[in-house]
Amino acid sequence: MWLVDALFEYWEEGAKYFTPVPANMLNDAYLGLAVVALGLVIWIVRLLILDPKGAIKALLLDKSNL
């Protein structure tokens, strides 16, 4: 998706594409951070659901921790 966006933006702006405005760079940085944060959230939720070592299940079933 980002590759297609970059290609179309280059098509429209030409060589000016390689000298971005600082506001555009900041927007791109926020977008990158948001994508990384979303990926981490999805990974953590997946890890909690799959529970490969059974640690969450053992914690939930252990009555002595309450």
PyRosetta script that sets phi, psi and omega in degrees:
from pyrosetta import init, pose_from_sequence

init()
pose = pose_from_sequence("MWLVDALFEYWEEGAKYFTPVPANMLNDAYLGLAVVALGLVIWIVRLLILDPKGAIKALLLDKSNL")
pose.set_psi(1, -45.3)
pose.set_omega(1, -179.2)
pose.set_phi(2, -68.9)
pose.set_psi(2, -33.1)
pose.set_omega(2, 178.5)
pose.set_phi(3, -64.6)
pose.set_psi(3, -44.7)
pose.set_omega(3, 179.1)
pose.set_phi(4, -63.8)
pose.set_psi(4, -41.1)
pose.set_omega(4, 178.4)
pose.set_phi(5, -61.9)
pose.set_psi(5, -43.8)
pose.set_omega(5, 179.6)
pose.set_phi(6, -65.3)
pose.set_psi(6, -40.3)
pose.set_omega(6, 179.2)
pose.set_phi(7, -63.5)
pose.set_psi(7, -44.3)
pose.set_omega(7, -179.9)
pose.set_phi(8, -68.7)
pose.set_psi(8, -35.9)
pose.set_omega(8, 177.7)
pose.set_phi(9, -67.1)
pose.set_psi(9, -39.8)
pose.set_omega(9, 176.3)
pose.set_phi(10, -64.0)
pose.set_psi(10, -39.2)
pose.set_omega(10, 178.9)
pose.set_phi(11, -59.3)
pose.set_psi(11, -40.4)
pose.set_omega(11, -178.0)
pose.set_phi(12, -77.1)
pose.set_psi(12, -41.0)
pose.set_omega(12, -171.9)
pose.set_phi(13, -97.6)
pose.set_psi(13, -23.1)
pose.set_omega(13, -178.3)
pose.set_phi(14, 73.4)
pose.set_psi(14, -137.5)
pose.set_omega(14, -176.0)
pose.set_phi(15, -68.4)
pose.set_psi(15, -21.4)
pose.set_omega(15, 178.5)
pose.set_phi(16, -64.2)
pose.set_psi(16, -17.7)
pose.set_omega(16, 178.3)
pose.set_phi(17, -60.4)
pose.set_psi(17, -30.8)
pose.set_omega(17, -175.2)
pose.set_phi(18, -85.1)
pose.set_psi(18, -1.6)
pose.set_omega(18, 174.0)
pose.set_phi(19, -123.9)
pose.set_psi(19, 77.2)
pose.set_omega(19, -175.2)
pose.set_phi(20, -73.7)
pose.set_psi(20, 155.5)
pose.set_omega(20, 175.2)
pose.set_phi(21, -73.7)
pose.set_psi(21, 142.8)
pose.set_omega(21, -179.8)
pose.set_phi(22, -54.8)
pose.set_psi(22, -33.6)
pose.set_omega(22, 178.7)
pose.set_phi(23, -64.3)
pose.set_psi(23, -38.6)
pose.set_omega(23, 178.1)
pose.set_phi(24, -68.0)
pose.set_psi(24, -37.1)
pose.set_omega(24, 178.0)
pose.set_phi(25, -66.0)
pose.set_psi(25, -37.7)
pose.set_omega(25, 177.9)
pose.set_phi(26, -66.5)
pose.set_psi(26, -41.9)
pose.set_omega(26, 176.6)
pose.set_phi(27, -61.8)
pose.set_psi(27, -40.6)
pose.set_omega(27, 177.9)
pose.set_phi(28, -65.9)
pose.set_psi(28, -37.8)
pose.set_omega(28, 178.1)
pose.set_phi(29, -65.5)
pose.set_psi(29, -43.0)
pose.set_omega(29, 177.5)
pose.set_phi(30, -62.6)
pose.set_psi(30, -40.4)
pose.set_omega(30, 178.2)
pose.set_phi(31, -63.6)
pose.set_psi(31, -43.3)
pose.set_omega(31, 178.4)
pose.set_phi(32, -62.5)
pose.set_psi(32, -43.6)
pose.set_omega(32, 178.3)
pose.set_phi(33, -64.9)
pose.set_psi(33, -38.5)
pose.set_omega(33, 178.7)
pose.set_phi(34, -64.8)
pose.set_psi(34, -40.1)
pose.set_omega(34, 179.0)
pose.set_phi(35, -66.3)
pose.set_psi(35, -41.9)
pose.set_omega(35, 178.3)
pose.set_phi(36, -64.8)
pose.set_psi(36, -43.3)
pose.set_omega(36, 179.3)
pose.set_phi(37, -63.0)
pose.set_psi(37, -42.6)
pose.set_omega(37, 178.0)
pose.set_phi(38, -63.7)
pose.set_psi(38, -41.0)
pose.set_omega(38, 177.4)
pose.set_phi(39, -62.4)
pose.set_psi(39, -40.5)
pose.set_omega(39, 177.9)
pose.set_phi(40, -65.8)
pose.set_psi(40, -40.5)
pose.set_omega(40, 178.3)
pose.set_phi(41, -63.3)
pose.set_psi(41, -44.9)
pose.set_omega(41, 179.1)
pose.set_phi(42, -63.0)
pose.set_psi(42, -41.0)
pose.set_omega(42, 179.9)
pose.set_phi(43, -64.7)
pose.set_psi(43, -42.3)
pose.set_omega(43, 179.9)
pose.set_phi(44, -66.3)
pose.set_psi(44, -42.9)
pose.set_omega(44, 178.4)
pose.set_phi(45, -63.0)
pose.set_psi(45, -42.6)
pose.set_omega(45, 178.3)
pose.set_phi(46, -62.8)
pose.set_psi(46, -41.8)
pose.set_omega(46, 179.0)
pose.set_phi(47, -64.1)
pose.set_psi(47, -39.0)
pose.set_omega(47, 178.6)
pose.set_phi(48, -69.0)
pose.set_psi(48, -36.2)
pose.set_omega(48, -179.8)
pose.set_phi(49, -71.9)
pose.set_psi(49, -46.4)
pose.set_omega(49, -177.4)
pose.set_phi(50, -74.0)
pose.set_psi(50, -36.5)
pose.set_omega(50, 177.6)
pose.set_phi(51, 45.9)
pose.set_psi(51, 68.8)
pose.set_omega(51, -172.3)
pose.set_phi(52, -60.5)
pose.set_psi(52, -33.2)
pose.set_omega(52, -179.2)
pose.set_phi(53, -98.1)
pose.set_psi(53, -2.1)
pose.set_omega(53, 179.0)
pose.set_phi(54, 75.4)
pose.set_psi(54, 16.3)
pose.set_omega(54, -176.9)
pose.set_phi(55, -68.1)
pose.set_psi(55, -41.9)
pose.set_omega(55, -179.3)
pose.set_phi(56, -68.0)
pose.set_psi(56, -43.0)
pose.set_omega(56, 178.6)
pose.set_phi(57, -61.6)
pose.set_psi(57, -43.3)
pose.set_omega(57, 179.2)
pose.set_phi(58, -65.1)
pose.set_psi(58, -38.6)
pose.set_omega(58, 179.0)
pose.set_phi(59, -65.9)
pose.set_psi(59, -40.1)
pose.set_omega(59, -179.0)
pose.set_phi(60, -72.5)
pose.set_psi(60, -32.0)
pose.set_omega(60, -177.3)
pose.set_phi(61, -86.9)
pose.set_psi(61, -15.0)
pose.set_omega(61, -179.0)
pose.set_phi(62, -80.2)
pose.set_psi(62, 112.6)
pose.set_omega(62, -176.5)
pose.set_phi(63, -79.2)
pose.set_psi(63, -18.8)
pose.set_omega(63, -175.8)
pose.set_phi(64, -74.4)
pose.set_psi(64, -18.3)
pose.set_omega(64, 179.0)
pose.set_phi(65, -76.9)
pose.set_psi(65, -17.7)
pose.set_omega(65, -179.2)
pose.set_phi(66, -84.6)
pose.dump_pdb("model.pdb")
